Amino acid sequence: MARVSIESRAERSGRRLTYGDAMRTPIVFLHGGGLAAVSWTPHMTLLGDERHMLALDLPAHGAERHRRWTTMDDAADAVSRALRERGLGRVHVVGFSLGADVALRLIARHPALVDAAVLTGISTSPVPWWGRLLDVMSWPVMAMPFTHRLLAREMRLSDDLRRAHLASTRPVRIGDYSRLSRQVLAGVSLAGVELASTRVLALAGQRESAHCRRSAVMLTRRLTAAGLESEAAFVPRAGHSWPLSSPAAVADIVRAWIDRPGVVDPRLVRYAARA
């Protein structure tokens, strides 16, 4: 599985940017649908002097475009294999959209692997029919080179890195995107998540769909009912793609949740506080 990694000393090699403290629990970043591991570069750079980090291309994306998308569980197992190949044990996970859904299956299928997780834009129940219809209409658009270039601009990469990304990758195939999209719209399975000991911060943009906001709350309720530590919170004035436009906020939120158990970044609107 391809990756952008941050390791012990500053080093640049192609699409890799590496630096950080390898002695602390690593952070693994999982990207959204249609994006790639490189989309996490601004966030990793902000956290780069603090710990070991690794961003992975999910199947059918980026350098893993040749691997067909099959299921969420297969994608989660691919992440687990990549971590084992890297010699990594317990990790923290940050997931956005599709990456957050895959992270949930990673937590469920490999319960000893993930210590803490920050997940935003999850889908834990079926999307209404009208949402599915709109999504189907987007499938051909997601496979267009124009959309690939547009998404690359939204990643907030340096000009050189964006050009390298566009030169070395192609859009997600429509068949792969339609399969993964149908799985997201059906809602990711939560079976087994309560067997893990992962601390989960479930986020949604305050202006995101009601479906994603409900999904964050649903996940947190299930985890807390099982006696696990979990918080649902909303990002003020933010839509679904807020992690792309606000890397500094992501870095602060991740830092607070991972380094200080039970602490939620004060800029977030906690669901419990709304009760």
KOLKE-241834 format. One line per 5 residues: number of its first residue (from 0); their letters; for each residue x, y, z of C-alpha. Coordinates in nm, 3 decimals. Each point is the difference from the previous one (the first is absolute). Example, Ala and Ser with C-alpha at 12.3 -4.5 7.8 and 13.67 -1.06 7.14 Angstrom:
2
0	as	1.230:-0.450:0.780  0.137:0.344:-0.066
***
This chain:
275
0	marvs	0.000:0.000:0.000  0.145:0.336:-0.104  0.061:0.260:0.267  0.126:0.345:0.080  0.199:-0.034:0.321
5	iesra	0.155:0.224:0.260  0.292:-0.158:0.181  0.307:0.086:0.203  0.182:0.275:-0.192  -0.093:0.241:-0.276
10	ersgr	0.020:-0.174:-0.336  -0.161:0.059:-0.336  -0.031:-0.274:-0.261  -0.260:0.031:-0.275  -0.338:0.027:0.168
15	rltyg	0.133:-0.077:0.349  0.058:0.256:0.271  0.156:-0.159:0.307  0.078:0.131:0.347  -0.124:-0.034:0.355
20	damrt	0.053:-0.184:0.329  -0.004:-0.375:-0.065  -0.007:-0.081:0.373  -0.362:0.105:0.054  -0.316:-0.186:-0.106
25	pivfl	-0.033:0.053:-0.377  -0.292:0.178:-0.165  -0.149:-0.157:-0.313  -0.201:0.222:-0.237  -0.272:-0.138:-0.229
30	hgggl	-0.130:0.225:-0.279  -0.345:0.066:-0.142  -0.154:-0.150:-0.313  0.157:0.128:-0.322  0.299:0.145:0.187
35	aavsw	0.338:-0.154:0.085  0.251:-0.034:0.282  0.174:0.316:-0.115  -0.308:0.203:0.104  0.121:-0.035:0.361
40	tphmt	0.337:0.166:-0.066  -0.095:0.344:0.146  -0.134:-0.162:0.317  0.302:-0.228:0.040  0.234:0.292:-0.051
45	llgde	-0.168:0.187:0.286  0.040:-0.303:0.228  0.323:-0.122:-0.153  0.249:0.079:0.275  -0.209:-0.179:0.262
50	rhmla	-0.030:-0.365:-0.098  0.020:-0.271:-0.267  -0.276:0.034:-0.262  -0.120:-0.197:-0.297  -0.262:0.083:-0.266
55	ldlpa	-0.122:-0.289:-0.213  -0.160:-0.013:-0.344  -0.318:-0.205:0.027  -0.079:-0.259:-0.271  -0.097:0.156:-0.336
60	hgaer	0.156:0.335:0.098  0.329:0.174:-0.068  0.290:-0.243:-0.038  -0.241:-0.284:0.085  -0.231:0.076:-0.294
65	hrrwt	0.088:-0.337:-0.156  -0.159:-0.182:0.297  -0.375:-0.026:-0.051  -0.232:0.112:0.277  -0.184:-0.300:0.146
70	tmdda	-0.134:0.057:0.353  0.057:0.216:0.306  0.125:-0.306:0.186  0.254:-0.080:-0.272  0.123:0.360:0.009
75	adavs	0.033:-0.017:0.379  0.197:-0.323:-0.027  0.227:0.160:-0.261  0.075:0.281:0.246  0.078:-0.255:0.271
80	ralre	0.237:-0.188:-0.232  0.178:0.322:-0.095  0.057:0.078:0.367  0.132:-0.351:0.072  0.234:0.022:-0.298
85	rglgr	0.126:0.327:0.143  0.062:-0.162:0.338  -0.259:0.217:0.172  -0.207:-0.125:0.292  -0.259:0.213:0.176
90	vhvvg	-0.076:0.327:-0.180  -0.227:0.305:0.004  -0.225:0.051:-0.305  -0.136:0.315:-0.163  -0.264:-0.063:-0.267
95	fslga	-0.200:0.227:-0.229  -0.322:-0.111:-0.174  0.080:-0.331:-0.175  0.316:-0.022:0.211  -0.206:0.039:0.317
100	dvalr	-0.232:-0.281:-0.108  0.298:-0.225:-0.073  0.145:0.094:0.338  -0.318:-0.122:0.171  0.039:-0.341:-0.163
105	liarh	0.371:0.002:0.091  -0.096:0.057:0.365  -0.261:-0.276:-0.013  0.208:-0.260:-0.183  0.331:0.071:0.173
110	palvd	-0.106:0.105:0.351  0.351:0.003:0.147  0.139:0.227:-0.271  -0.146:0.348:0.053  0.058:0.198:0.319
115	aavlt	-0.180:0.327:-0.082  -0.192:0.111:-0.308  -0.124:0.332:-0.138  -0.265:-0.067:-0.264  -0.196:0.257:-0.199
120	gists	-0.275:-0.040:-0.258  -0.098:-0.359:0.082  -0.309:-0.175:-0.134  -0.146:-0.260:0.238  -0.352:-0.041:-0.141
125	pvpww	-0.162:0.001:-0.346  -0.018:0.336:-0.175  -0.354:0.107:-0.109  -0.100:-0.089:-0.356  0.039:0.353:-0.129
130	grlld	0.356:0.013:0.131  0.078:-0.327:-0.178  -0.146:0.137:-0.324  0.214:0.313:0.016  0.307:-0.210:0.071
135	vmswp	-0.061:-0.228:-0.299  -0.006:0.310:-0.220  0.346:0.094:0.129  0.172:-0.327:-0.093  0.099:0.096:-0.358
140	vmamp	0.117:0.341:0.122  0.234:-0.156:0.259  0.176:-0.197:-0.275  0.074:0.311:-0.210  0.355:0.142:-0.023
145	fthrl	-0.146:0.346:0.069  -0.137:-0.120:0.335  0.336:-0.162:0.080  0.172:0.336:-0.056  -0.267:0.184:0.201
150	larem	0.041:-0.236:0.297  0.377:0.045:-0.018  -0.046:0.376:0.034  -0.220:-0.052:0.306  0.276:-0.195:0.175
155	rlsdd	0.198:0.318:0.073  0.325:-0.148:-0.127  0.305:0.192:-0.113  0.012:0.060:-0.376  0.283:-0.250:-0.045
160	lrrah	-0.174:-0.271:0.201  -0.332:0.055:-0.175  0.166:-0.028:-0.342  0.181:-0.317:0.108  -0.325:-0.147:0.129
165	lastr	-0.187:0.075:-0.323  0.287:-0.135:-0.211  0.018:-0.329:0.190  -0.369:-0.079:0.063  -0.328:-0.025:-0.187
170	pvrig	-0.365:0.036:0.106  -0.178:-0.283:0.178  -0.163:-0.236:-0.251  -0.377:0.041:-0.021  -0.056:-0.367:0.081
175	dysrl	0.208:0.024:0.317  -0.159:0.328:0.102  -0.352:-0.131:-0.053  0.073:-0.307:0.215  0.152:0.192:0.289
180	srqvl	-0.268:0.267:-0.023  -0.281:-0.254:0.024  0.165:-0.145:0.310  0.033:0.343:0.161  -0.362:0.083:-0.081
185	agvsl	-0.117:-0.329:0.151  0.172:0.091:0.327  0.315:-0.161:0.136  -0.056:-0.292:0.236  0.071:0.065:0.368
190	agvel	0.011:-0.371:0.081  0.292:-0.068:0.231  0.101:0.360:0.079  -0.095:-0.046:0.365  0.260:-0.280:0.031
195	astrv	0.287:0.244:-0.041  0.149:0.230:0.263  0.033:0.295:-0.237  -0.074:0.355:0.115  -0.209:0.150:-0.281
200	lalag	-0.072:0.365:-0.076  -0.281:0.002:-0.259  -0.028:0.331:-0.186  -0.225:0.161:-0.258  -0.011:0.348:-0.142
205	qresa	-0.274:0.212:0.154  -0.120:0.072:-0.356  0.045:-0.360:-0.111  -0.298:-0.220:-0.086  -0.229:-0.107:0.281
210	hcrrs	0.091:-0.356:-0.096  0.369:0.048:0.086  -0.083:0.185:0.321  -0.234:-0.279:0.108  0.262:-0.259:-0.091
215	avmlt	0.254:0.162:0.233  -0.251:-0.003:0.285  -0.110:-0.358:-0.077  0.358:-0.125:0.015  0.073:0.180:0.326
220	rrlta	-0.317:-0.131:0.164  0.089:-0.356:-0.097  0.355:0.029:0.130  -0.091:0.169:0.327  -0.273:-0.260:0.060
225	agles	0.276:-0.261:-0.022  0.204:0.189:0.259  0.248:0.149:-0.246  0.124:0.358:-0.012  -0.159:0.190:-0.287
230	eaafv	-0.116:0.354:-0.075  -0.214:0.138:-0.282  0.071:0.360:-0.095  -0.073:0.243:-0.281  0.241:0.235:-0.175
235	pragh	-0.152:0.351:-0.002  -0.097:0.147:-0.339  0.153:-0.300:-0.180  -0.121:-0.224:-0.280  0.102:-0.353:-0.092
240	swpls	0.340:0.088:-0.148  0.118:0.219:0.288  0.319:-0.207:0.059  0.130:0.103:-0.343  -0.049:0.372:0.061
245	spaav	0.103:0.007:0.368  0.317:-0.206:0.052  0.106:0.205:0.304  -0.332:-0.068:0.172  0.033:-0.371:-0.078
250	adivr	0.350:-0.004:0.149  -0.118:0.170:0.320  -0.302:-0.230:0.038  0.209:-0.313:-0.060  0.269:0.117:0.240
255	awidr	-0.251:0.066:0.279  -0.186:-0.332:-0.033  0.309:-0.218:-0.038  0.227:0.160:0.257  -0.253:0.084:0.271
260	pgvvd	-0.258:-0.277:0.055  -0.346:0.142:0.056  0.093:0.345:-0.132  -0.194:0.140:-0.297  0.131:0.307:-0.182
265	prlvr	-0.199:0.297:0.137  -0.098:0.128:-0.344  -0.221:-0.308:-0.052  -0.368:-0.010:0.097  -0.032:-0.315:0.209
270	yaara	-0.322:-0.193:-0.044  -0.032:-0.062:0.375  0.010:0.375:0.060  -0.309:0.040:-0.222  -0.216:-0.230:0.211
***
